[in-house]
C-alpha cells in the first residue's frame, strides 16, 4: 500500500494504484510517499543508476570522438 500526496493541497490518500486526480482539489499532481526506510533505499538505488548511466554515456562519447 502506498500513500499518495497531492502536490497542490497536500491531501493524502492510501491506495495501491495512483489516483487519477485528487478528490479534494481535482489536481493530477499526486506523488507517491514511501515509508522512510524504503524511500532511502530507493533514492540510493536511483542515485547509483544515474551515476552509472552518466559514466557509461560519457565513456561512449569519448570512444566516439
Ligand atoms: Zn489536492
PDB file of the backbone (N, CA, C, O) and the ligand in Angstrom, with CONECT records:
HET     ZN  A 101       1
ATOM      1  N   UNK A   1       0.854  -1.213   0.000  1.00  0.00           N
ATOM      2  CA  UNK A   1       0.000   0.000   0.000  1.00  0.00           C
ATOM      3  C   UNK A   1       0.874   1.241   0.000  1.00  0.00           C
ATOM      4  O   UNK A   1       1.832   1.336   0.767  1.00  0.00           O
ATOM      5  N   UNK A   2       0.548   2.167  -0.841  1.00  0.00           N
ATOM      6  CA  UNK A   2       1.318   3.397  -0.912  1.00  0.00           C
ATOM      7  C   UNK A   2       0.430   4.571  -0.512  1.00  0.00           C
ATOM      8  O   UNK A   2      -0.796   4.493  -0.582  1.00  0.00           O
ATOM      9  N   UNK A   3       1.063   5.641  -0.097  1.00  0.00           N
ATOM     10  CA  UNK A   3       0.315   6.850   0.228  1.00  0.00           C
ATOM     11  C   UNK A   3       0.587   7.865  -0.867  1.00  0.00           C
ATOM     12  O   UNK A   3       1.736   8.159  -1.196  1.00  0.00           O
ATOM     13  N   UNK A   4      -0.478   8.385  -1.416  1.00  0.00           N
ATOM     14  CA  UNK A   4      -0.352   9.369  -2.494  1.00  0.00           C
ATOM     15  C   UNK A   4      -0.639  10.750  -1.929  1.00  0.00           C
ATOM     16  O   UNK A   4      -1.645  10.950  -1.248  1.00  0.00           O
ATOM     17  N   UNK A   5       0.236  11.694  -2.206  1.00  0.00           N
ATOM     18  CA  UNK A   5       0.102  13.038  -1.664  1.00  0.00           C
ATOM     19  C   UNK A   5      -0.112  14.028  -2.798  1.00  0.00           C
ATOM     20  O   UNK A   5       0.639  14.049  -3.773  1.00  0.00           O
ATOM     21  N   UNK A   6      -1.150  14.851  -2.656  1.00  0.00           N
ATOM     22  CA  UNK A   6      -1.426  15.872  -3.670  1.00  0.00           C
ATOM     23  C   UNK A   6      -0.436  17.022  -3.487  1.00  0.00           C
ATOM     24  O   UNK A   6      -0.264  17.546  -2.387  1.00  0.00           O
ATOM     25  N   UNK A   7       0.208  17.401  -4.588  1.00  0.00           N
ATOM     26  CA  UNK A   7       1.196  18.475  -4.521  1.00  0.00           C
ATOM     27  C   UNK A   7       0.517  19.825  -4.385  1.00  0.00           C
ATOM     28  O   UNK A   7       1.143  20.796  -3.961  1.00  0.00           O
ATOM     29  N   UNK A   8      -0.760  19.895  -4.741  1.00  0.00           N
ATOM     30  CA  UNK A   8      -1.444  21.191  -4.724  1.00  0.00           C
ATOM     31  C   UNK A   8      -2.006  21.517  -3.345  1.00  0.00           C
ATOM     32  O   UNK A   8      -1.806  22.619  -2.834  1.00  0.00           O
ATOM     33  N   UNK A   9      -2.732  20.525  -2.723  1.00  0.00           N
ATOM     34  CA  UNK A   9      -3.403  20.837  -1.462  1.00  0.00           C
ATOM     35  C   UNK A   9      -2.880  19.992  -0.307  1.00  0.00           C
ATOM     36  O   UNK A   9      -3.254  20.218   0.844  1.00  0.00           O
ATOM     37  N   UNK A  10      -2.008  19.006  -0.608  1.00  0.00           N
ATOM     38  CA  UNK A  10      -1.450  18.198   0.463  1.00  0.00           C
ATOM     39  C   UNK A  10      -2.349  17.061   0.911  1.00  0.00           C
ATOM     40  O   UNK A  10      -2.050  16.401   1.907  1.00  0.00           O
ATOM     41  N   UNK A  11      -3.425  16.818   0.216  1.00  0.00           N
ATOM     42  CA  UNK A  11      -4.334  15.728   0.554  1.00  0.00           C
ATOM     43  C   UNK A  11      -3.607  14.391   0.416  1.00  0.00           C
ATOM     44  O   UNK A  11      -2.893  14.166  -0.561  1.00  0.00           O
ATOM     45  N   UNK A  12      -3.791  13.505   1.400  1.00  0.00           N
ATOM     46  CA  UNK A  12      -3.128  12.208   1.349  1.00  0.00           C
ATOM     47  C   UNK A  12      -4.161  11.105   1.205  1.00  0.00           C
ATOM     48  O   UNK A  12      -5.167  11.074   1.914  1.00  0.00           O
ATOM     49  N   UNK A  13      -3.890  10.196   0.267  1.00  0.00           N
ATOM     50  CA  UNK A  13      -4.814   9.085   0.026  1.00  0.00           C
ATOM     51  C   UNK A  13      -4.017   7.790  -0.022  1.00  0.00           C
ATOM     52  O   UNK A  13      -2.996   7.695  -0.702  1.00  0.00           O
ATOM     53  N   UNK A  14      -4.509   6.782   0.721  1.00  0.00           N
ATOM     54  CA  UNK A  14      -3.853   5.487   0.708  1.00  0.00           C
ATOM     55  C   UNK A  14      -4.485   4.642  -0.385  1.00  0.00           C
ATOM     56  O   UNK A  14      -5.693   4.403  -0.374  1.00  0.00           O
ATOM     57  N   UNK A  15      -3.671   4.192  -1.325  1.00  0.00           N
ATOM     58  CA  UNK A  15      -4.198   3.378  -2.411  1.00  0.00           C
ATOM     59  C   UNK A  15      -3.063   2.592  -3.044  1.00  0.00           C
ATOM     60  O   UNK A  15      -1.900   2.995  -2.997  1.00  0.00           O
ATOM     61  N   UNK A  16      -3.432   1.445  -3.646  1.00  0.00           N
ATOM     62  CA  UNK A  16      -2.402   0.635  -4.287  1.00  0.00           C
ATOM     63  C   UNK A  16      -1.982   1.271  -5.608  1.00  0.00           C
ATOM     64  O   UNK A  16      -0.803   1.256  -5.961  1.00  0.00           O
ATOM     65  N   UNK A  17      -2.940   1.825  -6.332  1.00  0.00           N
ATOM     66  CA  UNK A  17      -2.657   2.463  -7.614  1.00  0.00           C
ATOM     67  C   UNK A  17      -2.762   3.973  -7.467  1.00  0.00           C
ATOM     68  O   UNK A  17      -3.450   4.476  -6.579  1.00  0.00           O
ATOM     69  N   UNK A  18      -2.075   4.685  -8.341  1.00  0.00           N
ATOM     70  CA  UNK A  18      -2.090   6.140  -8.297  1.00  0.00           C
ATOM     71  C   UNK A  18      -3.487   6.656  -8.644  1.00  0.00           C
ATOM     72  O   UNK A  18      -4.030   6.325  -9.697  1.00  0.00           O
ATOM     73  N   UNK A  19      -4.070   7.470  -7.752  1.00  0.00           N
ATOM     74  CA  UNK A  19      -5.388   8.050  -8.076  1.00  0.00           C
ATOM     75  C   UNK A  19      -5.271   8.943  -9.307  1.00  0.00           C
ATOM     76  O   UNK A  19      -4.268   9.632  -9.495  1.00  0.00           O
ATOM     77  N   UNK A  20      -6.309   8.922 -10.142  1.00  0.00           N
ATOM     78  CA  UNK A  20      -6.239   9.725 -11.364  1.00  0.00           C
ATOM     79  C   UNK A  20      -6.200  11.206 -11.027  1.00  0.00           C
ATOM     80  O   UNK A  20      -5.526  11.983 -11.702  1.00  0.00           O
ATOM     81  N   UNK A  21      -6.928  11.600  -9.974  1.00  0.00           N
ATOM     82  CA  UNK A  21      -6.870  13.005  -9.566  1.00  0.00           C
ATOM     83  C   UNK A  21      -7.200  13.117  -8.083  1.00  0.00           C
ATOM     84  O   UNK A  21      -7.759  12.204  -7.476  1.00  0.00           O
ATOM     85  N   UNK A  22      -6.840  14.254  -7.527  1.00  0.00           N
ATOM     86  CA  UNK A  22      -7.070  14.499  -6.116  1.00  0.00           C
ATOM     87  C   UNK A  22      -8.568  14.698  -5.860  1.00  0.00           C
ATOM     88  O   UNK A  22      -9.204  15.514  -6.527  1.00  0.00           O
ATOM     89  N   UNK A  23      -9.140  13.950  -4.888  1.00  0.00           N
ATOM     90  CA  UNK A  23     -10.573  14.118  -4.602  1.00  0.00           C
ATOM     91  C   UNK A  23     -10.872  15.456  -3.938  1.00  0.00           C
ATOM     92  O   UNK A  23     -12.027  15.883  -3.904  1.00  0.00           O
ATOM     93  N   UNK A  24      -9.857  16.117  -3.414  1.00  0.00           N
ATOM     94  CA  UNK A  24     -10.060  17.394  -2.729  1.00  0.00           C
ATOM     95  C   UNK A  24     -10.074  18.572  -3.704  1.00  0.00           C
ATOM     96  O   UNK A  24     -11.014  19.366  -3.725  1.00  0.00           O
ATOM     97  N   UNK A  25      -9.015  18.670  -4.509  1.00  0.00           N
ATOM     98  CA  UNK A  25      -8.888  19.850  -5.375  1.00  0.00           C
ATOM     99  C   UNK A  25      -8.935  19.491  -6.854  1.00  0.00           C
ATOM    100  O   UNK A  25      -8.961  20.377  -7.709  1.00  0.00           O
ATOM    101  N   UNK A  26      -8.945  18.170  -7.167  1.00  0.00           N
ATOM    102  CA  UNK A  26      -9.031  17.769  -8.559  1.00  0.00           C
ATOM    103  C   UNK A  26      -7.695  17.830  -9.285  1.00  0.00           C
ATOM    104  O   UNK A  26      -7.629  17.577 -10.488  1.00  0.00           O
ATOM    105  N   UNK A  27      -6.629  18.164  -8.563  1.00  0.00           N
ATOM    106  CA  UNK A  27      -5.306  18.246  -9.177  1.00  0.00           C
ATOM    107  C   UNK A  27      -4.789  16.866  -9.540  1.00  0.00           C
ATOM    108  O   UNK A  27      -5.108  15.886  -8.868  1.00  0.00           O
ATOM    109  N   UNK A  28      -3.995  16.782 -10.594  1.00  0.00           N
ATOM    110  CA  UNK A  28      -3.490  15.493 -11.056  1.00  0.00           C
ATOM    111  C   UNK A  28      -2.051  15.252 -10.599  1.00  0.00           C
ATOM    112  O   UNK A  28      -1.460  14.223 -10.923  1.00  0.00           O
ATOM    113  N   UNK A  29      -1.488  16.203  -9.844  1.00  0.00           N
ATOM    114  CA  UNK A  29      -0.094  16.081  -9.417  1.00  0.00           C
ATOM    115  C   UNK A  29      -0.006  15.345  -8.094  1.00  0.00           C
ATOM    116  O   UNK A  29       0.241  15.947  -7.050  1.00  0.00           O
ATOM    117  N   UNK A  30      -0.214  14.020  -8.148  1.00  0.00           N
ATOM    118  CA  UNK A  30      -0.112  13.214  -6.933  1.00  0.00           C
ATOM    119  C   UNK A  30       1.217  12.482  -6.931  1.00  0.00           C
ATOM    120  O   UNK A  30       1.604  11.870  -7.927  1.00  0.00           O
ATOM    121  N   UNK A  31       1.914  12.551  -5.800  1.00  0.00           N
ATOM    122  CA  UNK A  31       3.211  11.886  -5.705  1.00  0.00           C
ATOM    123  C   UNK A  31       3.144  10.794  -4.653  1.00  0.00           C
ATOM    124  O   UNK A  31       2.447  10.924  -3.647  1.00  0.00           O
ATOM    125  N   UNK A  32       3.876   9.718  -4.897  1.00  0.00           N
ATOM    126  CA  UNK A  32       3.865   8.563  -4.010  1.00  0.00           C
ATOM    127  C   UNK A  32       4.772   8.847  -2.815  1.00  0.00           C
ATOM    128  O   UNK A  32       5.906   9.304  -2.959  1.00  0.00           O
ATOM    129  N   UNK A  33       4.234   8.561  -1.639  1.00  0.00           N
ATOM    130  CA  UNK A  33       5.050   8.724  -0.426  1.00  0.00           C
ATOM    131  C   UNK A  33       5.378   7.342   0.107  1.00  0.00           C
ATOM    132  O   UNK A  33       4.490   6.585   0.498  1.00  0.00           O
ATOM    133  N   UNK A  34       6.676   7.021   0.118  1.00  0.00           N
ATOM    134  CA  UNK A  34       7.129   5.714   0.604  1.00  0.00           C
ATOM    135  C   UNK A  34       7.416   5.804   2.095  1.00  0.00           C
ATOM    136  O   UNK A  34       7.638   6.898   2.614  1.00  0.00           O
ATOM    137  N   UNK A  35       7.417   4.669   2.793  1.00  0.00           N
ATOM    138  CA  UNK A  35       7.883   4.680   4.174  1.00  0.00           C
ATOM    139  C   UNK A  35       9.350   5.121   4.173  1.00  0.00           C
ATOM    140  O   UNK A  35      10.077   4.787   3.238  1.00  0.00           O
ATOM    141  N   UNK A  36       9.810   5.865   5.197  1.00  0.00           N
ATOM    142  CA  UNK A  36      11.142   6.474   5.216  1.00  0.00           C
ATOM    143  C   UNK A  36      12.256   5.514   4.824  1.00  0.00           C
ATOM    144  O   UNK A  36      13.101   5.869   4.002  1.00  0.00           O
ATOM    145  N   UNK A  37      12.284   4.311   5.387  1.00  0.00           N
ATOM    146  CA  UNK A  37      13.372   3.371   5.109  1.00  0.00           C
ATOM    147  C   UNK A  37      13.374   2.994   3.629  1.00  0.00           C
ATOM    148  O   UNK A  37      14.423   3.009   2.986  1.00  0.00           O
ATOM    149  N   UNK A  38      12.215   2.660   3.092  1.00  0.00           N
ATOM    150  CA  UNK A  38      12.123   2.246   1.693  1.00  0.00           C
ATOM    151  C   UNK A  38      12.496   3.400   0.772  1.00  0.00           C
ATOM    152  O   UNK A  38      13.139   3.199  -0.258  1.00  0.00           O
ATOM    153  N   UNK A  39      12.091   4.607   1.146  1.00  0.00           N
ATOM    154  CA  UNK A  39      12.391   5.762   0.309  1.00  0.00           C
ATOM    155  C   UNK A  39      13.896   5.988   0.244  1.00  0.00           C
ATOM    156  O   UNK A  39      14.433   6.335  -0.808  1.00  0.00           O
ATOM    157  N   UNK A  40      14.571   5.789   1.371  1.00  0.00           N
ATOM    158  CA  UNK A  40      16.025   5.973   1.392  1.00  0.00           C
ATOM    159  C   UNK A  40      16.696   4.969   0.477  1.00  0.00           C
ATOM    160  O   UNK A  40      17.601   5.317  -0.282  1.00  0.00           O
ATOM    161  N   UNK A  41      16.250   3.718   0.552  1.00  0.00           N
ATOM    162  CA  UNK A  41      16.823   2.669  -0.296  1.00  0.00           C
ATOM    163  C   UNK A  41      16.579   2.994  -1.760  1.00  0.00           C
ATOM    164  O   UNK A  41      17.474   2.842  -2.591  1.00  0.00           O
ATOM    165  N   UNK A  42      15.369   3.440  -2.077  1.00  0.00           N
ATOM    166  CA  UNK A  42      15.033   3.746  -3.462  1.00  0.00           C
ATOM    167  C   UNK A  42      15.881   4.907  -3.966  1.00  0.00           C
ATOM    168  O   UNK A  42      16.347   4.886  -5.105  1.00  0.00           O
ATOM    169  N   UNK A  43      16.082   5.915  -3.128  1.00  0.00           N
ATOM    170  CA  UNK A  43      16.869   7.074  -3.525  1.00  0.00           C
ATOM    171  C   UNK A  43      18.309   6.659  -3.788  1.00  0.00           C
ATOM    172  O   UNK A  43      18.920   7.098  -4.763  1.00  0.00           O
ATOM    173  N   UNK A  44      18.848   5.815  -2.919  1.00  0.00           N
ATOM    174  CA  UNK A  44      20.218   5.352  -3.087  1.00  0.00           C
ATOM    175  C   UNK A  44      20.341   4.539  -4.365  1.00  0.00           C
ATOM    176  O   UNK A  44      21.317   4.669  -5.103  1.00  0.00           O
ATOM    177  N   UNK A  45      19.346   3.700  -4.623  1.00  0.00           N
ATOM    178  CA  UNK A  45      19.376   2.850  -5.811  1.00  0.00           C
ATOM    179  C   UNK A  45      19.310   3.703  -7.076  1.00  0.00           C
ATOM    180  O   UNK A  45      20.058   3.463  -8.024  1.00  0.00           O
ATOM    181  N   UNK A  46      18.421   4.695  -7.098  1.00  0.00           N
ATOM    182  CA  UNK A  46      18.270   5.513  -8.304  1.00  0.00           C
ATOM    183  C   UNK A  46      19.503   6.392  -8.483  1.00  0.00           C
ATOM    184  O   UNK A  46      19.889   6.698  -9.611  1.00  0.00           O
ATOM    185  N   UNK A  47      20.117   6.797  -7.388  1.00  0.00           N
ATOM    186  CA  UNK A  47      21.363   7.584  -7.455  1.00  0.00           C
ATOM    187  C   UNK A  47      22.436   6.764  -8.164  1.00  0.00           C
ATOM    188  O   UNK A  47      23.109   7.253  -9.071  1.00  0.00           O
ATOM    189  N   UNK A  48      22.587   5.514  -7.741  1.00  0.00           N
ATOM    190  CA  UNK A  48      23.591   4.646  -8.330  1.00  0.00           C
ATOM    191  C   UNK A  48      23.332   4.450  -9.808  1.00  0.00           C
ATOM    192  O   UNK A  48      24.257   4.463 -10.620  1.00  0.00           O
ATOM    193  N   UNK A  49      22.050   4.267 -10.155  1.00  0.00           N
ATOM    194  CA  UNK A  49      21.706   4.055 -11.555  1.00  0.00           C
ATOM    195  C   UNK A  49      22.073   5.277 -12.380  1.00  0.00           C
ATOM    196  O   UNK A  49      22.598   5.158 -13.487  1.00  0.00           O
ATOM    197  N   UNK A  50      21.785   6.483 -11.818  1.00  0.00           N
ATOM    198  CA  UNK A  50      22.047   7.719 -12.545  1.00  0.00           C
ATOM    199  C   UNK A  50      23.549   7.874 -12.792  1.00  0.00           C
ATOM    200  O   UNK A  50      23.984   8.245 -13.882  1.00  0.00           O
ATOM    201  N   UNK A  51      24.339   7.573 -11.733  1.00  0.00           N
ATOM    202  CA  UNK A  51      25.784   7.725 -11.836  1.00  0.00           C
ATOM    203  C   UNK A  51      26.340   6.769 -12.893  1.00  0.00           C
ATOM    204  O   UNK A  51      27.180   7.142 -13.711  1.00  0.00           O
ATOM    205  N   UNK A  52      25.846   5.516 -12.854  1.00  0.00           N
ATOM    206  CA  UNK A  52      26.328   4.525 -13.815  1.00  0.00           C
ATOM    207  C   UNK A  52      25.990   4.967 -15.234  1.00  0.00           C
ATOM    208  O   UNK A  52      26.815   4.845 -16.139  1.00  0.00           O
ATOM    209  N   UNK A  53      24.767   5.484 -15.427  1.00  0.00           N
ATOM    210  CA  UNK A  53      24.334   5.888 -16.761  1.00  0.00           C
ATOM    211  C   UNK A  53      25.214   7.032 -17.273  1.00  0.00           C
ATOM    212  O   UNK A  53      25.622   7.041 -18.434  1.00  0.00           O
ATOM    213  N   UNK A  54      25.500   7.992 -16.395  1.00  0.00           N
ATOM    214  CA  UNK A  54      26.310   9.139 -16.798  1.00  0.00           C
ATOM    215  C   UNK A  54      27.704   8.678 -17.180  1.00  0.00           C
ATOM    216  O   UNK A  54      28.269   9.141 -18.171  1.00  0.00           O
ATOM    217  N   UNK A  55      28.261   7.761 -16.391  1.00  0.00           N
ATOM    218  CA  UNK A  55      29.608   7.274 -16.660  1.00  0.00           C
ATOM    219  C   UNK A  55      29.654   6.548 -17.997  1.00  0.00           C
ATOM    220  O   UNK A  55      30.570   6.753 -18.794  1.00  0.00           O
ATOM    221  N   UNK A  56      28.659   5.697 -18.235  1.00  0.00           N
ATOM    222  CA  UNK A  56      28.695   4.885 -19.453  1.00  0.00           C
ATOM    223  C   UNK A  56      28.493   5.764 -20.685  1.00  0.00           C
ATOM    224  O   UNK A  56      29.111   5.525 -21.722  1.00  0.00           O
ATOM    225  N   UNK A  57      27.625   6.791 -20.579  1.00  0.00           N
ATOM    226  CA  UNK A  57      27.382   7.633 -21.757  1.00  0.00           C
ATOM    227  C   UNK A  57      28.602   8.507 -22.026  1.00  0.00           C
ATOM    228  O   UNK A  57      28.918   8.800 -23.179  1.00  0.00           O
ATOM    229  N   UNK A  58      29.290   8.925 -20.958  1.00  0.00           N
ATOM    230  CA  UNK A  58      30.499   9.728 -21.132  1.00  0.00           C
ATOM    231  C   UNK A  58      31.580   8.878 -21.796  1.00  0.00           C
ATOM    232  O   UNK A  58      32.314   9.350 -22.664  1.00  0.00           O
ATOM    233  N   UNK A  59      31.663   7.621 -21.372  1.00  0.00           N
ATOM    234  CA  UNK A  59      32.647   6.722 -21.955  1.00  0.00           C
ATOM    235  C   UNK A  59      32.375   6.516 -23.434  1.00  0.00           C
ATOM    236  O   UNK A  59      33.294   6.507 -24.253  1.00  0.00           O
ATOM    237  N   UNK A  60      31.076   6.349 -23.771  1.00  0.00           N
ATOM    238  CA  UNK A  60      30.711   6.129 -25.169  1.00  0.00           C
ATOM    239  C   UNK A  60      31.069   7.352 -26.006  1.00  0.00           C
ATOM    240  O   UNK A  60      31.560   7.229 -27.128  1.00  0.00           O
ATOM    241  N   UNK A  61      30.807   8.573 -25.425  1.00  0.00           N
ATOM    242  CA  UNK A  61      31.077   9.815 -26.158  1.00  0.00           C
ATOM    243  C   UNK A  61      32.576   9.937 -26.430  1.00  0.00           C
ATOM    244  O   UNK A  61      32.998  10.345 -27.512  1.00  0.00           O
ATOM    245  N   UNK A  62      33.365   9.575 -25.422  1.00  0.00           N
ATOM    246  CA  UNK A  62      34.811   9.668 -25.579  1.00  0.00           C
ATOM    247  C   UNK A  62      35.290   8.675 -26.632  1.00  0.00           C
ATOM    248  O   UNK A  62      36.174   8.986 -27.431  1.00  0.00           O
ATOM    249  N   UNK A  63      34.706   7.487 -26.629  1.00  0.00           N
ATOM    250  CA  UNK A  63      35.122   6.439 -27.569  1.00  0.00           C
ATOM    251  C   UNK A  63      34.814   6.881 -29.001  1.00  0.00           C
ATOM    252  O   UNK A  63      35.569   6.608 -29.934  1.00  0.00           O
ATOM    253  N   UNK A  64      33.666   7.580 -29.145  1.00  0.00           N
ATOM    254  CA  UNK A  64      33.269   8.022 -30.486  1.00  0.00           C
ATOM    255  C   UNK A  64      34.230   9.095 -31.016  1.00  0.00           C
ATOM    256  O   UNK A  64      34.611   9.079 -32.187  1.00  0.00           O
ATOM    257  N   UNK A  65      34.623  10.045 -30.116  1.00  0.00           N
ATOM    258  CA  UNK A  65      35.453  11.172 -30.509  1.00  0.00           C
ATOM    259  C   UNK A  65      36.954  10.814 -30.603  1.00  0.00           C
ATOM    260  O   UNK A  65      37.775  11.672 -30.925  1.00  0.00           O
TER     261      UNK A  65
HETATM  262 ZN    ZN A 101      -5.415  18.243  -3.970  1.00  0.00          ZN
END
